[in-house]
Amino acid sequence: MKVLMIGDVVARPGRLALLERIQDLREQHSIDLAVMNAENVAGGFSITPSLADQLFDSGIDVMTSGNHIFDKREVIPYIERQPRLLRPANYPPGTPGSGLWTGEVRGTPVAVLNLIGRVFMGPADDPFRAADQSLAKLSAETKVRLVDMHAEATSEKSAMGWYLDGRVSAVVGTHTHVQTADERILHKGTAYLTDIGMTGSYAGVIGMKHEDVIARFTSAVHRRAEHSAGEVRICAAVIDVDETTGRAREISRLSLTHEQ
């Protein structure tokens, strides 16, 4: 099974690039399942129901998220009725939505798990314990298991990769918006990448206007950062998974320029 995992899609530049390229990417890489991180889709903060529906209709199968998922109030009722839009599984009990999706792809059971780190992040429950609890819910027949670890610290993402090695097909990181060059297959067959990277404009600072971000570092008077424009790239990873064992055969990074 070929899986496409797409890093944080940031604002209009990232969204439009993905909408224009997703079908080509699926065909070019023979993709069976496309997963993207959606926490920055709407102006860089969360996602709206209409944008989520548009992306699902375009060829995205499952969306993960992170610490910005609830920045838009209208996402709360939507995430409760749309199981393919995930929030971190280790958010406290009672949080709207789910952190685990299960389904079938061409007759093969598949699971997607969304976790969030705790180092330099907001309050959340233990992601390692949450991973154990979520995996315990899966049937033995569900061999293909994909994890988005949305975290700031490289060490926390790496630790999760080793912690789940042999128990899931892939652990990929999101949140920092900078693609890392450490893709590999761990000892027991789990594909790992510390951060997929950002799909959006590289003309600013992690997708936002550089002057807005610089102001946050240099002034006590902050202004809301707006998304930047120009120099758009699509960052993703293609993972080939053995459907019978759940072990990854190969992981390849993509970093593609896109003209708008």
N, C-alpha and C positions, 0 to 999 in steps of 0.2 A: 504494500500500500504506500502510495506517495502522499505525503502531507506537506502543505505549505503553511508555515507559521510566520505571520507578518507582525513586525514590531509596531510600537505605538504610532497610530495614525493621527497626525496633528493637524487640526483645523482644515480649512478649505483646500489649501494646496495639497496636503496629503490625501484628503478624501477624493478630490477630483482625479489625482494621479491614479489612485487605486481603482476607482470606478472605470477609468479608461483602459487600464491594463490587466485587470483581474482575469478576464476571459483568455487573453493571450497568454498570461502566465500559467493558467490552468492547462491550456492546450500544449504549450511548449514543454512543460515539465510533467505532463501526464498526471496531473494532480487529482486525487480522489477526495481529499478533504482540505478545506481552506479555513484556517483559524487566524483571527486578527485581534490585536489589543485595541479596544475602542474607547479608552477612558479620556482621550484628548480630542475626539472627533469634532465636537461643536465649539468652534472658536478656541480650541485648546483646553476646554474644560468639560468633561462628561460627554454625553451624547443625547440626542433627542429621539423620540419614537419615530418621527418621519425619516430622519437620517439613518437610523438603524434599519428600518424597513427597506430603504433604498439600497443599503449595502447588502442586506440579505438577498434581495432580489437580483443584485448584480452578480452574485456568485460566492459570497462569503457564507460559510456554513455555520460557524460558531464564533462568538465574540467573547473575549475575556476583558478584564478591566483592572482597576487598581484604586488608588487613594482619591481620584477625582470622580469616580463613577456617580456619586450622589450630588455633585455640584449643580445639576439641573433637577429641579423638583419634579418635573414631569416624567423623569425616568423611573420614579418609584413605582407607580401603578403599572408601568410598562414591563419592568423587570420581573414583577410578580406574575405576569401572565405569559412572558416570553422566556422559555427555559433555555434558549440558545444564547441569551445574553447573560453572562456570568459576572458575579462580584466575588471578591476573595472569600474562600471557604472558611477562613479563620477570623472573619468578622464575628462580633458577639452574637449569641442566640437572639432571635427576634429581628435581625437585620433582613430587610426585604430581599427577595430573590434567593438564588442558590449559587454555590461555588463549584458545583459538579454537574456536568452534563453527560448523559449516556444516550447512545443511539446506535444505529446501524449504518454502515457505509458499504454498499454493494454486498449486503448480507453478512458483513463482518461487524461484530460488536465493538464499539469504540467508546472511550471515556475521555473527557477533557476536564482537567482540574485546575482551578485558579487559586493561587495562594498569594499572600502579601507578607513581606518581611517586616521586622520590628526595629532593626537598627536604623536610626535617623528617620524613622517613619512615625506616623500617628499610632495611637493605641490599637492593638489587635491581639488576638489570642495566639498561642504558640503554633506557628505554621507546621512544625514537625509533627506535633501531636495531631493537628488537623489533617495532615496528609495521611497519617496512619488510619485515622477514623474514616476518612473518605474512601481510601483504598479497601478498607474492610467491608464497605457496602457493595463492592463490585463482585460480580460472579466470576468464577474461575475461567469462564468462557471469554470474558472480556480481556483479551491479551493486549490490544492496542490502547495504550494509556499515555496521554499527553499532558504535560504540566507547564503552566505559565507561572513562573516565580517572579512576582512584581516586587522588586526590592532595590534599595539604594546600594547596599554594601556588596561588593564582589565576594567577600568571604562568606556571607550568608547564602548567596546564590550557589557558590561552589559547594558549600556544606550540604545544601539540599540535594544537589546533584549526586554526591557520593552517598547520602542517606537513602536516596531512592534508587540507586543503581541496582539493576536487576529486577526491580519491582515495577518500573514504568518504562515506556518506550523512549521518552524524551523529557528532559527538563531544560527549558529555555527561559532566559531572563528578559524582563522588560523593565521600564521605568527610567533608566538613565539617558535614554535617547541616543546613545553612542554605541555603535556596533563594535563588538570585540572580535578578536581574531583567534579565539581559542576553541573553535568547534572540534569535537572529537567524540569517539565512542568510548565510554568508560568500560572498566574491566568486565562487568557483567552484562554489557549489552545496551546500556542506556545512552542515547545521544545527548550531548550537553553543549550549550553555548551560553556564556555568561550574560550577554545582552544581544538581542536581535538587531537593535538599532531603531531609528526613527524613520517613518515614512512621512515626509513633509518638507518644508523649506529649510535649506541649510544656509540661507542668507543672514540668519540671525543667531540667537543663542537657543539651542535645543527647540527650534521651531518658532520662537517668539522674537519680536523686534529687539535688536541688541540694545538700542537706547533705553527701552523700557526695563530690560533686565539690569543694565548697568546702573540705572537709577535706584534699583532696589539695593544695590551694593554700596552706593555712594551717598545716598540721601536717607534721612529719617522720614521723609514724605514719600510714600510709595504710590505708584499708580498701577492700575491693572495692566498687565502685559498683553499686548495684541500680537496676533500671529504675524510672522514675517512673510515675505513673498519673494519668489525667484529661487533658482538653484535647487529644484526639487529632486529628491531621490526617494526610491522605494527600497526599503531594507526588509529582508525576509530570510527564512531558512527553509530549504527543501530537505525533508527527512524521509528516507526509504525504510519502511518497517516491515519485517517479516510477520505476516498476519497469523501464522501458526504458532509462533513463539512469543511475539511481542517485542523481540529484540530488534534494535536498529541495525540496518546494514550500512547506512551511509548518512552523513549530514553535510550539506553544502550551503554556504552563505551566499546571499544575493545582495548586491548593492548597485542599483540600476539608476542611471540618470533619466529624468523625464522632463520633456519640454511642454510647457503649457502656454 
